[in-house]
Amino acid sequence: MSLVQHFIDTLQRHLPNGGRVVIGFSGGVDSRVLLRLAALYRAQRPDLELLAVHVHHGLSLHADQWLEQCRSWANEEQIPFVAEHVSLDLESGDSVEQLARNARYQALASHIHPGDVLLTGQHLDDQTETFLLALKRGSGPKGLSSMAQCALFGGGELLRPLLDVTRGDIEHFAHAQQLTWLEDDSNQDTRFDRNFLRHKVVPVISERWPSFNKAVRRSARLCAKQEQLLAELLKPELEACLNSFQGVEIDKLSRCSELKRDQLLRMWLDAQTSVLPSETQLQQLWNDVALAKSDANPNLVLAFGSIRRFKSHLYWVTPQQDITQWSKSLTMEIPVLLPDGLGELTLSNSSGHDSLMTLSRAALTEPLVVMFEPEGLSAHPYGRAGSRKLKKLFQEYQIPSWQRRRTPILMMGDKVVAVANLFVDKDFYGSDCELVWDK
């Protein structure tokens, strides 16, 4: 099968209707080939929306020149181009490779909307290197699963359409298409672990065992299947530990064996972030955060976010936009897309089932607005005695402090109609329609 057909078949299996294809475009041979393959695929699907995103790390003296070259190639392929500048905290203690990877994916994630697919150029040789790096770190089955061809990412999916293709096949296609690409001089620096494996280790292994790449692919796939089975078996138990804000209950975890507890925590974090904790960090999570004194405010910082405790739950907290000035009108049956990845809010015709979030349509006599700033607002939740300030109500409903300005408030004029997933004010409670927050 040709590389073009392999690419098309892979995309057709994973690309949802209406989604964009976003290409992580470094300018190296792998991503240069991806750019050409995406352009060839678009020739068959003129309605397909493409976007090339180049991440400028500033680590090389040639970084500015590379950016402009990538922009030029994207223009040649008639693919819209965006450059993202990132800076790395070189004093953090993490390797430059890890810092650059984390910053790159964080920048790419900002361009992935619901239904979009991010394409990256990793191939079979990269998979072998990733497997060996995981082995060097002492990883378990999750790490040895290496890279999945498809995974959830941001609001959409991450797809590696070249993961079963060798570097040699990619270079052969590039030459046949008369493509040019960037050669990063740092790729020859064997002080970096991946480069050391690529230039010093894998060639020796492959010379002795020519099918080593395929054997690694099979082992990684088997590890991934074992992880999938474990997740399937433990998913009901994890869901029983979660609250509406995806916080995981410490008391329920403490009743599990250490093995099960650690696996549940890994599964919980896997749904929140792409960088999982090490064995040491997992121990810190439990001993220093979950088991901290009741009056403490523990916080374990990891890549892309941190783990905090509130009351009896652990929460994954990501860097958050200030959305307190955001507001938008809400109309019956028309979903409102909330900011900063908070999902959708819909006022729908009541489905008839019991819900604390049902309203009286007759009471909604003025336009409705969704907002997030609770300061100065009061409400009288249906079924409770007396009016309270929202600040006090958030405390009574045990909403974590960092979620209180990220919970949608439905207003009619200066009156609080409802707070999503918490309560409806007594003056607006009814059975005609329902406020649904789809996260």
Buried (B, 14 or more C-beta within 10 A) or exposed (E): EEBBEBBBEBBEEBBEEEBBBBBBBBBBBBBBBBBBBBBBBBEEEEEBBBBBBBBBBEBBEEEEEBBEBBBEBBEEBEBEBBBBEBEBEEEEEBEBBBBBBBBBBBBBBEBBBBBBBBBBBBBBBBBBBBBBBBBEEEBBBBBBBBBBBBEEBBBBBBBBBBBBBBBEBBBEBBEEBEBEBBEBEBBEEBEBBBBBBBEEBBEEBBEEEEEBBBEBBEBBBEBBEBBEEBBEEBEEBBEEBBBEBBBBBBEBBEEBEEEEBBBBBBBBBBEBBBBBBBEEBBEBBBEBBBEEEEEEEBEBEBBBBBBBBBEBBBBBBEEBEEBEEBBBEBEEEEBBEBEEBBBBBBBEEBEEEEBBBBBBBEBBEEEBBBBBBBEEBBBBBBEEEEBBBBEEBBEEBEBBEBBBBBBBBBBBEEBBBBBBBBBBBEBBBBEBBBBBBEE
